[in-house]
Amino acid sequence: LPFWLDQARIWAGLPSLHLEVFLILRCFKLLELKASLHACDLISGVASRCRETMLASGVLALLIWHSSAVFFYVFERDNPRTGEFFATIPDALYTTSIFLANEWAVVDFTPAGKILMVVLSAVAIGLAAVPVGSLFEAFETMLEEKQEEQEKYAQKDK
């Protein structure tokens, strides 16, 4: 509709009608604000339920990241096959952050570095699983509570 109104305005030689209001209304229709508010309410409830677990997981990830970067620095700084990836602790922190995502940016480790990498990979999988499990549990609990609440109101209406 806004396109055709604008074309009619141009054909008639009228000044601009500022039809942006139609675009704003279309955006509101696309967003379906009522459904979005319900989803935002659900997500905020989930976030409040698993806040402590997420915080603890974040602190644990930070400790593992820093300590494993220091170990990589100690084990691999003199290894010519790894280049400058572990020359300084900030370099080791950067490379270790990639390792924590289970991407292997460097593979030519010393034997101690190989053991550390295998252990770090296993720890990284577990470290990612804890917050995901917490989020799913919180979502399940919130949805069950909403369903119980709806059933309770449905029984009152009868």
C-alpha positions in Angstrom: 0.0 0.0 0.0 2.7 2.6 0.8 4.3 2.1 -2.6 1.1 2.7 -4.5 0.2 5.7 -2.4 3.7 7.1 -3.0 3.3 6.4 -6.8 -0.1 8.2 -6.8 1.5 11.2 -5.0 4.3 11.4 -7.6 1.8 11.1 -10.5 -0.4 13.8 -9.0 2.6 16.0 -8.3 1.9 16.3 -4.5 4.6 16.9 -1.9 5.9 14.0 0.2 3.3 12.4 2.4 5.9 10.9 4.8 4.6 7.3 4.5 7.3 6.0 6.9 4.5 5.5 9.4 3.3 2.5 7.3 6.8 1.0 7.5 6.8 1.4 11.3 3.4 -0.3 11.5 4.6 -3.1 9.3 7.6 -3.6 11.6 5.3 -3.9 14.6 3.2 -6.4 12.8 6.3 -8.5 11.9 7.5 -8.4 15.5 4.2 -9.5 16.9 4.9 -7.7 20.2 2.5 -9.8 22.3 4.3 -13.0 21.4 7.7 -11.4 21.8 6.8 -10.1 25.3 5.8 -13.7 26.4 9.1 -15.0 25.0 11.1 -12.3 26.8 9.3 -13.1 30.0 10.2 -16.7 29.6 13.9 -16.0 28.9 14.2 -13.6 31.8 12.8 -16.2 34.1 15.2 -18.8 32.8 18.1 -16.4 33.2 17.2 -15.7 36.8 16.9 -19.4 37.6 20.3 -20.4 36.3 22.3 -17.2 37.1 24.4 -18.8 39.8 25.3 -21.8 37.6 26.2 -19.6 34.7 28.3 -17.3 36.9 30.1 -20.3 38.4 30.7 -21.8 35.0 32.1 -18.5 33.8 34.5 -18.2 36.7 35.6 -21.8 36.3 36.2 -21.2 32.5 38.3 -18.1 33.3 40.4 -20.0 35.7 40.9 -22.9 33.3 41.7 -20.6 30.5 44.4 -18.7 32.4 45.9 -21.7 34.1 46.1 -23.7 30.8 47.6 -20.7 29.0 50.3 -20.6 31.6 51.0 -24.3 31.2 51.1 -24.0 27.5 53.5 -21.1 27.8 55.8 -23.1 30.1 55.6 -26.3 27.9 55.7 -24.8 24.4 57.5 -21.4 24.5 60.8 -23.0 23.4 59.2 -25.3 20.8 60.3 -24.1 17.3 57.4 -26.0 15.7 54.7 -23.9 17.3 56.3 -20.6 16.2 55.2 -17.5 18.1 51.9 -18.9 19.3 53.3 -19.4 22.9 56.1 -16.8 23.0 54.4 -14.7 25.6 51.5 -15.3 28.0 49.1 -13.0 26.1 49.9 -15.0 23.0 49.3 -18.2 24.9 46.0 -16.8 26.2 44.8 -16.0 22.7 45.7 -19.5 21.4 44.3 -21.2 24.4 40.9 -19.4 23.9 40.8 -21.0 20.5 41.6 -24.4 22.0 38.8 -24.0 24.5 36.4 -23.8 21.6 37.9 -27.2 20.5 39.6 -25.8 17.5 43.2 -26.9 17.1 45.1 -23.9 15.7 48.5 -25.5 16.4 49.2 -29.2 16.4 53.0 -29.7 16.7 53.3 -29.9 20.5 55.9 -31.3 22.8 54.8 -34.5 24.6 53.7 -32.4 27.7 51.8 -30.1 25.4 50.0 -33.0 23.7 48.8 -34.3 27.1 47.7 -30.9 28.1 45.8 -30.4 24.9 43.9 -33.7 25.3 43.0 -32.9 28.8 42.0 -29.4 27.9 39.8 -30.7 25.1 37.9 -33.0 27.5 37.6 -30.3 30.1 36.3 -27.8 27.4 33.5 -30.2 26.4 32.4 -30.6 30.0 32.8 -26.8 30.6 30.4 -26.2 27.7 27.9 -28.9 28.8 27.3 -27.5 32.3 25.7 -24.2 31.3 23.8 -25.8 28.5 22.4 -28.4 30.8 21.5 -25.7 33.3 19.7 -23.6 30.7 17.7 -26.6 29.4 16.7 -27.6 32.9 15.6 -24.0 33.7 13.6 -23.9 30.4 11.9 -27.2 31.3 11.0 -26.0 34.8 9.6 -22.7 33.5 7.5 -24.4 30.8 6.2 -27.0 33.4 5.2 -24.2 35.7 3.5 -22.3 32.9 1.6 -25.4 32.0 0.5 -26.1 35.6 -0.6 -22.5 35.9 -2.7 -22.7 32.7 -4.2 -26.0 33.9 -5.1 -24.4 37.2 -6.8 -21.5 35.6 -8.6 -23.9 33.2 -10.0 -25.8 36.2 -11.2 -22.6 37.9 -13.1 -21.6 34.8 -15.1 -24.9 34.8 
